[in-house]
Amino acid sequence: MAHTDRPSPDMLDWPFFEDRHRRLAVALEAWCNDNRALLADAEPLDSRPQGRAAVDAQCRRLVRALGEGGWLRYGVGGHAYGGHGDTIDTRAVCLLRETLARHAGLADFALAMQGLGSGAISLAGTDAQKRRYLPRVASGDAIAAFALSEPEADSDVAALALAAREDGDAYVLDGEKTWISNGGIADFYVVFARTGEAPGARGITAFVVDADTPGFDIAERIDVIAPHPLARLRFSGARLPKSQMLGVAGEGFKLAMRTLDIFRTSVAAASLGFARHALAEALDRATSRRMFGQTLGDFQLTQAKLAEMALTIDSAALLVYRAAWLRDQGKQVTREAAMAKWHASEGAQRVIDAAVQLWGGQGVRSGTPVETLYREIRALRIYEGATEVQQLIVGRDLLKEHAARRDNEIPREGERTS
């Protein structure tokens, strides 16, 4: 396996980062090196049902270890609730995900789902809700999940159909969620349901559902090419006290989007970590594989391909940490996060594919590093908004901005001067 320790240390000198981010990157790298055995066990395992228990167990071990290491605190908002800061530091979360993804995909998954699964609580939870859930997330004592997607409402979140009916001092949930990460092992789920205050996106509310809630169960475990806990959830008259509502009724869609604005950028960072690992493997292969009396790296075609990989990685890194920096300055980053996620995930796919090609036949051998990366990266182009959705977000935002500028520049009818 290639040596992947800090493949681009110069990046930490960029003005996007403060000294605390540089210290964080160094400390996490040391932790990863000290926990090589744990991370090695986090390589993708058999995705068939008989391998599922091993994946679940390893994910639980990783959550516990990341909690003990203090890394999960960065995905929780508020010192009083176990968080590292008063707000979630997006740059820190991105550095964590990039580094962990470079070492082990399942470790990155374990950290990311803790933050995503509890992010809405950090943003909109009551003091009681935050005290009940967030410290356990930060310590790794409880596993969190984010339940937004449905069988007929994946990219089109406003079309979700899971119903939450008000009944006295409670809400009763009926319907399904699917493609839910940590499904089957989570201790609680942040669930978005239709409460009907208005049509479309304006009639959605968020709730916290404990895993042992009567009427809630795991309908199906879903196996994917890079195994991690994933499930379809079923709600059959699941009754929740109104105290389990997050934020304001009918404002759940906005809360979901605010949560995704934080963690969508971190998906791009994870893609970046996978791509860096692939480039390290490609460089190792290019300099050690001999053919036709020279190394693979001596061929100009190989050099050109390595150059393209490096360009893709650096441009992705700039987009990732621009978006993260802007959010940490309190800016709206919907467009910037979409650009980062789009470019980094698609670019990482190309970088990893190029690494597989440079490895030749060994590149498609099950269990080799580049084959593992090839399976790891594919889902990142889909979840938390497929590439096509990111393109729509960027395009629509550009048109909206253009229209606003035009309206400000062109006098309205009747206001024109002769």
Secondary structure as GFF3:
##gff-version 3
##sequence-region A 1 418
A	DSSP	three_ten_helix	9	13	.	.	.	ID=ss1
A	DSSP	alpha_helix	19	34	.	.	.	ID=ss2
A	DSSP	alpha_helix	36	40	.	.	.	ID=ss3
A	DSSP	alpha_helix	49	68	.	.	.	ID=ss4
A	DSSP	three_ten_helix	72	75	.	.	.	ID=ss5
A	DSSP	three_ten_helix	79	81	.	.	.	ID=ss6
A	DSSP	alpha_helix	90	103	.	.	.	ID=ss7
A	DSSP	alpha_helix	105	124	.	.	.	ID=ss8
A	DSSP	alpha_helix	127	139	.	.	.	ID=ss9
A	DSSP	beta_strand	144	147	.	.	.	ID=ss10
A	DSSP	three_ten_helix	157	159	.	.	.	ID=ss11
A	DSSP	beta_strand	163	167	.	.	.	ID=ss12
A	DSSP	beta_strand	170	181	.	.	.	ID=ss13
A	DSSP	beta_strand	188	194	.	.	.	ID=ss14
A	DSSP	three_ten_helix	200	203	.	.	.	ID=ss15
A	DSSP	beta_strand	204	210	.	.	.	ID=ss16
A	DSSP	beta_strand	216	221	.	.	.	ID=ss17
A	DSSP	beta_strand	230	241	.	.	.	ID=ss18
A	DSSP	three_ten_helix	242	244	.	.	.	ID=ss19
A	DSSP	beta_strand	245	246	.	.	.	ID=ss20
A	DSSP	alpha_helix	252	288	.	.	.	ID=ss21
A	DSSP	beta_strand	290	291	.	.	.	ID=ss22
A	DSSP	beta_strand	294	295	.	.	.	ID=ss23
A	DSSP	three_ten_helix	296	298	.	.	.	ID=ss24
A	DSSP	alpha_helix	300	328	.	.	.	ID=ss25
A	DSSP	alpha_helix	334	359	.	.	.	ID=ss26
A	DSSP	three_ten_helix	360	364	.	.	.	ID=ss27
A	DSSP	alpha_helix	369	378	.	.	.	ID=ss28
A	DSSP	three_ten_helix	379	381	.	.	.	ID=ss29
A	DSSP	alpha_helix	387	409	.	.	.	ID=ss30
###
